[in-house]
Amino acid sequence: MSESFTFYIDGVPVEAAPGMTILDAAQAAGIWIPRLCWHEELEPFGGCRVCTVKMNGRSCAACTQPAEPESVVENDSVALREWRKALVELLFAEGNHFCMACEKSGSCELQALAYRLGIAAPRFEHRWQAREVDASHADVLIDRNRCILCARCVRASRDLDGKNVFGFTGRGPERRVAVNSDARLRDTDLDVSDRAVDICPVGAIIRKGVGFTVPIGARRYDGAPIGSDVESANDELESANEHTEGGAAATVRQEE
Amino acid sequence: MSTTRRVVIEPLTRVEGHGKVTIRLDSAGEVESARLHVVEFRGFERFIQGRPYWEMPVAVQRLCGICPVSHHLAAAKAMDGIVGVDELTPTAEKVRRLMHYGQIFQSHALHFFHLSSPDLLFGFDSDPATRNVIGVAGAFPELARQGILMRKYGQEVIQATAGKKVHGTGAIPGGVNRSLTSAERVELAADIPRQKRWAAEAVAIARDYTLENLAFATEFAAFPSNHLGLVRPDGTFDLYDGVLRAVDESGEKILNDVEAGRYADVLVEEVRPWSYMKFPFLRELGPHKGWYRVGPLARLAVCERIATPEAEAARVQFDEAMGGRPGTMSLAYHWARMIETLSAIEEIEQLLDDPDIEGDDLVRKGERRPESVGVIEAPRGTLFHHYVVADDDTVMRANLIVSTTSNNEPMNRAVESVAKKFLTGTEITEGLLNHVEVAIRAYDPCLSCATHALGKMPLVIEIQDAGGRTLAEGKRNS
């Protein structure tokens, strides 16, 4: 049994137990580190790299990197915000994300992150890749246009549902989320009640027929920007963060 | 060497979308022909294929930023059929109607005050430097202000029902996703008296303009036509729902209250090579006799009465001025449009007074069906949305007939009539060319929607000889 220790995120002392990742320790201390593929119920994956921080001057994924005693972590800096912004923008450029007609709009983690990071217009050329929709299942639909390859469905199906419905196929820009059958979701043992269905951060895996039943104003991020739930756990830090991107993101949202 | 000339007006101004007009002159300077071309293409019907059906009301409204609610609701009405719902809950129907009347109110106010009033207030050939909304704001500040505040009010009604002023999500298959809160209802109701007064005053302006210029209006882009629109089964004016009725130039019914879902049995769309906008006509009468007008003038021609008192009184006056027959004057569209605006605000008043508007029974469900049609009276006329949905819930086929498409032939006739009357044998000036635009503008065309294209509608004028060589060209942006 080892003792807990202290390390520093942007100069703020943070307590951590041995083996805890930087992201977990930050989370417990009410410090939000932006992320997409991380989910509290799942093993860390380190795929999206949006949680990139610098530990003792060296960049690493906060979701997989264990915290170390007395280490100095840079999180909310101009340089890191720019890196994260670029990573998220690249996801928009790679997929086909038409927020205006997407039922996940307002509740989508990718969109919410874009608002919070202050992404107002595309910077990178869109790839406009042809991607497939799998509507074969009676209750669940896969729209690969919106998939960001976070592997949450892959991990949830394997680790939470014990089913292995999802996996990846292809390499590089051709990488796609695949299902555990020849081609169609209806031929797998996926059930609409599986955790893998609701854990998608974007609109890639959706329940059929739900659509736009949640009105504007009641959607997940209509009230407060992404990450504010973590930050509100620590009032002191929340007031310190007031002058960062959070306020700007809220303004952008209203004009959407 | 021929001296035939062609005059091209491109881009057209103060209309929604992008288009151009070509006028062909013979060697004597006589107008041979004139055409309205719609030159942009958008193709929504194709790219929604393969998308899940419940996306349609939100996706297809992106056809347009002016009256997206019309597409939102027409698609939602079609999706009601897809999810097997023939009758909405009272709250859902009323919330949707409120949204629609807010839409009619704001769109008509925008057209009358911002796009058309410069022609009516300053004259068709007045100085183009002031013949615009800025000029109106300078010379008639109170009128310009009313126009802006009426549009704002309509947008606020839309926000309360759809969640956003533009491109909301209120209507969903089988119902709506929200109703009004008490606070929203009280706030919207508080402004009703002022909005009603302004709407009544706008009717008076349009009426007086028409009556004072009656001799001119009966000469300007005036021609008899068939008219088509929705009415309630008892013949009452209704912008949200009803049966299809068409009348001929004498007012005789030529389409006898056909169920809207059967539109394809009675209407045909013709494609002509020089425009992306199709030409619909009544199947039974054929392309030469079967074309028809839609929109405010047509709706007042097909209905027998309006349910709300002030608008009905205005309609009776209008009907008398038209001689008890369907209107022939393109310029009378303005008057008819303002009567509809008045009817919309009266309907809004009644709905805000109805407790159902705050109800919480929002959605019904039924047995899935493979195919459905949604029809609604958009500000510019009858709007048809038709979808075929596969067993896997994705859209296989869609057909949209938007209002402006139905007015394609009437607008072409209006353009030709004005060109022949006003441009023959004279030196062609900007003021004369604006006469052509005034005729088009009367129909409040939305060329974006009509071809499912994007953008504002600027106007270009080009004069060419018979060989197509450009002799002169004039362009301006909207």
Interface residues (C-beta under 8 A of the other chain):
Chain A: M100 A101 E103 V133 A135 S136 L141 K208 G209 V210 G211 F212 T213 V214 P215 I216 G217
Chain B: G50 R51 P52 W54 E55 P57 V58 A59 R62 V83 A162 G163 K164 H167 G168 T169 G170 I172 P173 N177 R178 V363 A390 D392 D393 T394
